[in-house]
């Protein structure tokens, strides 16, 4: 009776799994190996947080602080959190763009979550829009017109950014 032991792997995580030609007597070993691989992949929980260092466009961290930059991934679902506290040498020069820790399945300018910003003396909410499969952009909301609309962040929008101001968001998206 011919057969192999753990001759194939799962497509998403590369876990060793038995094939239909594996010996029955090796079933317990195969299950134990698979269980160990799953345990190692998910860490201490199914959505264990992983830190990452975002890159920015139109924002310079300077002596500010990345208070939180982390993500959790379960299958193709990614949850990401970013919280930035500005320092005296931090600056916003235009539409804040932030890198994603995991490439997204698709882009297209769609709004995927809301952000919270405190700039100058203005507390504001805005939208986080998928710019590309690797970046998101942060907008403030303009409520001055008939309809609420997105407006690009800048050095003065939603207020004049200064020390101890911040921006943050949490979002969920599909990985590629």
C-alpha positions as CSV (number, residue, x, y, z in Angstrom):
1,X,0.0,0.0,0.0
2,X,1.7,3.2,-1.2
3,X,1.1,6.5,0.5
4,X,2.7,9.7,1.6
5,X,2.6,11.6,4.8
6,X,1.5,15.2,4.7
7,X,2.2,15.5,1.0
8,X,0.3,18.7,0.4
9,X,-0.3,22.1,2.0
10,X,-3.3,24.4,2.3
11,X,-3.4,27.2,-0.3
12,X,-3.8,30.2,2.1
13,X,-1.5,29.4,5.1
14,X,0.7,26.5,3.8
15,X,-0.4,24.1,6.6
16,X,0.7,20.6,6.0
17,X,-2.3,18.3,5.5
18,X,-2.8,14.7,4.7
19,X,-3.8,13.5,1.2
20,X,-6.3,10.8,0.3
21,X,-3.4,8.4,-0.2
22,X,-1.9,8.8,3.3
23,X,-1.8,5.8,5.6
24,X,-4.6,5.6,8.1
25,X,-2.1,4.8,10.9
26,X,-0.5,8.2,10.4
27,X,-3.8,10.1,10.8
28,X,-3.2,11.1,14.4
29,X,0.3,12.5,13.5
30,X,-1.2,14.3,10.5
31,X,-4.0,15.9,12.7
32,X,-1.5,16.8,15.4
33,X,0.8,18.5,12.8
34,X,-2.1,20.4,11.3
35,X,-3.3,21.5,14.7
36,X,0.2,22.8,15.6
37,X,0.4,24.7,12.4
38,X,-3.0,26.3,12.9
39,X,-2.1,27.2,16.5
40,X,1.2,28.9,15.4
41,X,-0.6,30.8,12.6
42,X,-3.3,32.4,14.8
43,X,-1.2,33.1,17.8
44,X,-3.0,33.6,21.1
45,X,-6.3,34.4,19.4
46,X,-8.0,34.2,16.0
47,X,-7.5,38.0,15.6
48,X,-4.2,38.5,17.3
49,X,-2.9,42.1,16.7
50,X,0.3,42.7,14.7
51,X,2.1,46.0,14.8
52,X,3.2,47.7,11.6
53,X,4.8,51.0,10.7
54,X,2.6,53.1,8.3
55,X,4.1,55.4,5.8
56,X,2.5,58.7,5.1
57,X,2.0,61.2,2.3
58,X,1.3,64.9,3.1
59,X,2.0,64.2,6.8
60,X,5.3,64.3,8.6
61,X,5.4,62.6,12.0
62,X,8.4,64.6,13.2
63,X,8.6,64.2,17.0
64,X,5.0,63.0,17.1
65,X,4.0,59.6,18.3
66,X,2.4,56.6,16.6
67,X,0.2,55.7,19.5
68,X,-1.3,52.7,17.7
69,X,-0.6,51.1,14.3
70,X,-1.8,47.5,14.2
71,X,-3.8,45.1,12.3
72,X,-5.4,41.7,12.7
73,X,-6.2,39.3,9.8
74,X,-8.6,36.4,9.7
75,X,-8.8,34.8,6.3
76,X,-9.1,37.7,3.9
77,X,-10.6,40.1,6.5
78,X,-8.2,42.7,7.8
79,X,-9.0,45.0,10.7
80,X,-6.6,48.0,11.0
81,X,-6.2,50.7,13.7
82,X,-4.1,53.8,13.4
83,X,-3.8,56.6,16.0
84,X,-1.3,59.4,15.7
85,X,-0.5,62.2,18.2
86,X,1.2,65.2,16.7
87,X,4.3,66.7,18.2
88,X,5.8,70.2,17.9
89,X,7.6,69.2,14.6
90,X,4.8,67.2,13.0
91,X,3.1,68.7,10.0
92,X,0.1,68.2,7.7
93,X,0.6,69.6,4.2
94,X,-2.3,68.2,2.2
95,X,-4.6,65.2,1.9
96,X,-3.3,62.7,4.5
97,X,-2.5,59.3,2.8
98,X,-1.6,56.3,5.0
99,X,-0.2,52.9,3.8
100,X,-2.1,49.7,4.5
101,X,-0.4,46.8,6.3
102,X,-1.9,44.2,3.9
103,X,-2.7,44.8,0.2
104,X,-6.4,45.2,-0.4
105,X,-8.4,43.2,-2.9
106,X,-9.6,46.3,-4.7
107,X,-9.6,50.1,-4.5
108,X,-11.7,52.8,-6.2
109,X,-12.3,55.7,-3.9
110,X,-15.0,54.0,-1.8
111,X,-15.5,55.1,1.8
112,X,-14.7,52.3,4.1
113,X,-14.8,53.9,7.6
114,X,-14.8,57.1,9.5
115,X,-11.9,58.9,11.2
116,X,-11.7,61.2,14.2
117,X,-9.5,64.3,14.0
118,X,-8.6,67.1,16.4
119,X,-6.8,70.0,14.7
120,X,-6.3,73.3,16.4
121,X,-9.5,73.7,18.4
122,X,-11.6,71.8,15.9
123,X,-12.8,68.3,16.6
124,X,-14.0,66.6,13.4
125,X,-15.1,63.4,11.9
126,X,-14.3,62.4,8.4
127,X,-14.1,59.5,6.0
128,X,-11.3,57.1,5.3
129,X,-11.4,56.2,1.6
130,X,-9.6,53.5,-0.2
131,X,-7.2,55.3,-2.6
132,X,-5.3,52.4,-4.0
133,X,-4.9,48.7,-3.0
134,X,-2.0,49.8,-0.7
135,X,-3.2,53.2,0.7
136,X,-6.1,55.1,2.2
137,X,-6.8,58.8,2.3
138,X,-8.3,60.8,5.2
139,X,-10.9,63.4,4.5
140,X,-12.8,65.9,6.7
141,X,-16.5,66.4,6.3
142,X,-17.8,69.7,4.9
143,X,-21.3,70.3,6.3
144,X,-21.6,73.9,5.0
145,X,-23.5,73.0,1.8
146,X,-26.9,71.4,1.2
147,X,-25.2,68.0,1.3
148,X,-22.3,66.8,3.4
149,X,-19.2,66.2,1.3
150,X,-15.6,65.1,1.7
151,X,-12.9,67.8,1.8
152,X,-9.2,67.1,1.6
153,X,-7.2,67.5,4.8
154,X,-4.6,70.3,4.7
155,X,-2.5,72.4,7.0
156,X,-5.7,74.2,8.0
157,X,-8.5,71.6,7.4
158,X,-10.2,70.6,9.6
159,X,-8.3,73.2,11.7
160,X,-4.7,74.4,12.0
161,X,-2.7,71.4,13.2
162,X,-0.5,71.9,16.3
163,X,1.2,70.0,19.1
164,X,-1.1,67.4,20.9
165,X,-3.6,67.3,18.0
166,X,-4.4,63.9,16.6
167,X,-6.0,61.7,14.0
168,X,-7.2,58.2,14.3
169,X,-9.3,55.5,12.6
170,X,-10.2,51.9,12.6
171,X,-11.3,50.1,9.4
172,X,-12.1,46.7,8.0
173,X,-11.3,45.7,4.4
174,X,-10.8,42.6,2.2
175,X,-7.2,41.5,1.6
176,X,-6.0,40.6,-2.0
